[in-house]
Amino acid sequence: MPFTIHTATPADTQAIVAVFASDQNEPFTRVQLGTLSHEAFKARMQSRFGQAIANQDGQVYLYVRDDEIGEIVSYANWQLPAPEGKVVEEKSEEEEAKELADWTAAMPKEMNIPSMIATRKGMRKIRKSSENGQRNYFLMNLGTHPSYRRRGAATALVQWGVERADKESVIACLNTGEHNSARKMYERFGFEKVDQHVFELTQFGGEGEHIAIGMRRQPKPSTD
């Protein structure tokens, strides 16, 4: 099946959000959304994705299109490495607290805010472990429409990032679920688990637990 990779523009936001929303039905996500309706969730993500795609500051948003039908079927968001020599200063506790307060205040009241705060902190912890202070390509988001899974679209988007990481001799990192079906694909690319964080969903009105893991891939010699 012919797939092509494109850099996203604001005009692609609605189609990308449709793919994103089709891929958000796990218990972990449902707990986070609380009582927020599906339509309200899509509207919120449309605004957030639209702003991010328009700016693309230090990041790149990509999508795969099925050329036979002309529809977007998968997307990815890669954060690019910081410029060489740039020192990224850690934020003070006061700055972190203000950022968290602003982030929380902007969240719809229907969402499970305690769950969202716990998720933010846990994901940042394992990301920090994965990056280990090194320049890296970080896979922020990857989503595929359910009817296009295991057909190569997501693989192409991951390959885009790891090829560039190899050319620049930097690591690539990502967060995913311990039992996420995409994990095997990541492992085929050479990603290895380096840390985990267990979210007890019962603390936030859900059932069971969700184990998030951080993964890191060492660069391989480039063929170029």
VMD Tcl script that draws the C-alpha trace (Angstrom):
set ca {
  {0.00 0.00 0.00}
  {1.52 3.37 -0.99}
  {2.27 5.62 1.99}
  {4.00 8.99 1.93}
  {5.34 11.05 4.85}
  {4.55 14.76 5.02}
  {5.34 17.61 7.38}
  {2.09 18.78 8.95}
  {0.67 22.28 8.51}
  {-2.20 23.90 10.45}
  {-4.56 22.82 7.66}
  {-3.89 19.19 8.63}
  {-4.85 19.65 12.29}
  {-8.42 18.37 12.09}
  {-7.43 15.16 10.30}
  {-4.56 14.52 12.72}
  {-6.80 15.07 15.75}
  {-9.32 12.61 14.28}
  {-6.57 9.95 14.21}
  {-5.45 10.93 17.72}
  {-8.99 10.68 19.10}
  {-9.54 7.26 17.49}
  {-6.57 5.93 19.46}
  {-7.57 7.02 22.99}
  {-9.72 4.25 24.44}
  {-7.40 2.60 26.97}
  {-8.42 2.52 30.68}
  {-5.49 4.83 31.50}
  {-6.77 7.49 29.10}
  {-10.38 7.09 30.16}
  {-9.42 7.75 33.78}
  {-7.59 10.92 32.77}
  {-10.53 12.28 30.78}
  {-12.92 12.00 33.71}
  {-16.38 13.13 32.58}
  {-15.13 15.20 29.64}
  {-17.19 14.37 26.55}
  {-15.54 12.96 23.44}
  {-16.47 16.05 21.44}
  {-15.11 18.41 24.10}
  {-11.91 16.35 24.19}
  {-11.52 16.62 20.41}
  {-12.13 20.38 20.51}
  {-9.48 20.80 23.20}
  {-6.95 18.76 21.26}
  {-7.78 20.62 18.06}
  {-6.74 23.85 19.75}
  {-3.60 22.39 21.33}
  {-2.44 20.53 18.22}
  {-3.22 23.51 16.01}
  {-1.03 25.83 18.06}
  {1.79 23.30 18.30}
  {1.75 22.51 14.57}
  {1.76 26.22 13.71}
  {4.77 26.86 15.95}
  {6.80 23.61 15.65}
  {9.44 25.21 17.87}
  {12.17 22.60 18.21}
  {9.71 19.92 17.12}
  {8.36 18.46 13.92}
  {4.87 17.10 13.30}
  {4.63 14.47 10.58}
  {1.85 12.42 9.10}
  {1.46 9.45 6.80}
  {-1.14 9.60 4.08}
  {-2.72 6.68 2.29}
  {-2.21 7.87 -1.28}
  {-4.96 5.63 -2.61}
  {-7.67 7.47 -0.68}
  {-5.84 10.69 0.20}
  {-6.47 10.42 3.95}
  {-4.15 10.88 6.92}
  {-3.84 7.54 8.71}
  {-0.95 8.02 11.14}
  {0.97 10.90 12.72}
  {4.03 11.50 14.88}
  {5.56 14.35 16.83}
  {9.34 14.26 17.23}
  {11.15 16.68 19.51}
  {14.49 17.56 17.95}
  {17.84 17.59 19.78}
  {18.92 20.82 21.41}
  {21.69 22.62 19.49}
  {25.15 21.31 20.29}
  {26.74 23.19 23.15}
  {23.46 24.63 24.40}
  {23.09 24.27 28.15}
  {19.50 23.54 29.16}
  {19.07 24.93 32.65}
  {16.77 23.10 35.01}
  {13.85 25.13 36.29}
  {13.72 26.18 39.92}
  {11.09 24.73 42.25}
  {9.21 28.03 42.06}
  {9.22 27.98 38.26}
  {8.08 24.35 38.21}
  {5.27 25.13 40.66}
  {4.05 28.11 38.62}
  {4.17 26.12 35.38}
  {2.17 23.31 36.97}
  {-0.38 25.76 38.41}
  {-0.84 27.46 35.03}
  {-1.13 24.10 33.27}
  {-3.71 22.86 35.77}
  {-5.74 26.09 35.63}
  {-6.09 25.75 31.85}
  {-7.51 22.23 32.13}
  {-11.27 21.61 31.77}
  {-12.82 20.97 35.18}
  {-14.45 17.77 33.85}
  {-11.05 16.11 33.48}
  {-9.55 14.02 36.27}
  {-7.06 16.66 37.33}
  {-5.32 14.67 40.12}
  {-4.76 11.88 37.58}
  {-3.39 14.34 35.02}
  {-0.96 15.82 37.55}
  {0.27 12.36 38.55}
  {0.68 11.45 34.88}
  {2.66 14.60 34.13}
  {5.04 13.98 37.03}
  {5.47 10.26 36.33}
  {6.07 10.73 32.61}
  {8.62 13.47 33.23}
  {10.47 11.21 35.66}
  {10.90 8.35 33.22}
  {11.70 10.73 30.37}
  {14.51 12.22 32.42}
  {15.86 8.72 33.06}
  {15.71 7.86 29.35}
  {17.44 11.03 28.20}
  {20.11 10.80 30.90}
  {21.21 14.37 30.15}
  {22.08 13.54 26.52}
  {21.02 15.23 23.29}
  {18.30 13.15 21.71}
  {15.38 12.76 19.37}
  {12.30 12.24 21.55}
  {9.12 10.69 20.18}
  {6.46 12.81 21.87}
  {3.41 11.31 20.16}
  {2.64 8.50 17.75}
  {-0.85 7.52 16.69}
  {-2.40 5.38 13.99}
  {-6.01 4.90 12.99}
  {-7.08 1.43 14.24}
  {-7.86 0.20 10.72}
  {-4.28 0.96 9.62}
  {-2.34 -0.69 12.41}
  {0.36 -3.21 11.50}
  {0.47 -1.95 7.92}
  {3.71 0.02 8.10}
  {2.50 3.59 8.61}
  {3.74 4.01 12.19}
  {6.95 2.15 11.36}
  {7.75 4.73 8.68}
  {7.30 7.58 11.16}
  {9.54 5.97 13.77}
  {12.15 5.23 11.11}
  {12.15 8.93 10.16}
  {13.40 9.83 13.62}
  {15.89 7.02 14.21}
  {17.55 7.56 10.84}
  {18.21 11.18 11.75}
  {19.39 10.20 15.21}
  {21.89 7.82 13.60}
  {23.14 10.50 11.21}
  {23.74 12.85 14.14}
  {25.06 10.07 16.42}
  {22.57 10.85 19.18}
  {20.21 8.67 21.16}
  {16.47 8.42 20.53}
  {13.98 8.14 23.39}
  {10.28 7.65 24.02}
  {7.68 6.84 26.65}
  {5.10 4.11 26.10}
  {3.04 1.55 28.01}
  {4.59 -1.66 29.32}
  {1.96 -3.62 27.39}
  {1.49 -1.25 24.45}
  {1.23 -3.19 21.19}
  {3.75 -0.78 19.62}
  {6.47 -1.84 22.05}
  {7.60 -4.74 19.87}
  {8.03 -2.36 16.95}
  {10.15 -0.04 19.09}
  {12.28 -2.97 20.21}
  {12.86 -3.98 16.58}
  {14.34 -0.52 16.05}
  {16.67 -1.09 19.01}
  {14.83 0.75 21.78}
  {15.37 -0.72 25.24}
  {13.46 -0.18 28.46}
  {15.41 1.90 30.98}
  {12.82 2.94 33.59}
  {9.18 2.59 34.55}
  {6.48 4.28 36.60}
  {3.40 2.51 37.94}
  {0.15 4.46 37.99}
  {-2.37 2.97 40.41}
  {-5.63 3.78 38.61}
  {-7.63 2.88 41.72}
  {-6.32 6.10 43.29}
  {-8.14 8.10 40.63}
  {-11.44 6.25 40.32}
  {-10.30 3.59 37.85}
  {-9.38 -0.07 38.07}
  {-6.03 -1.83 38.03}
  {-2.77 -0.15 37.12}
  {-0.95 1.31 34.15}
  {2.80 0.83 33.81}
  {4.53 3.50 31.75}
  {8.07 2.82 30.58}
  {10.88 4.96 29.25}
  {12.89 3.57 26.33}
  {16.24 4.56 24.86}
  {17.93 3.65 21.59}
  {21.66 3.98 21.05}
  {22.74 5.40 17.68}
  {23.92 2.99 15.02}
  {26.52 3.72 12.34}
  {24.85 5.66 9.54}
  {24.92 4.08 6.08}
  {25.30 7.49 4.39}
}
mol new
graphics top color blue
foreach p $ca { graphics top sphere $p radius 0.5 }
foreach p [lrange $ca 0 end-1] q [lrange $ca 1 end] { graphics top cylinder $p $q radius 0.2 }
display resetview
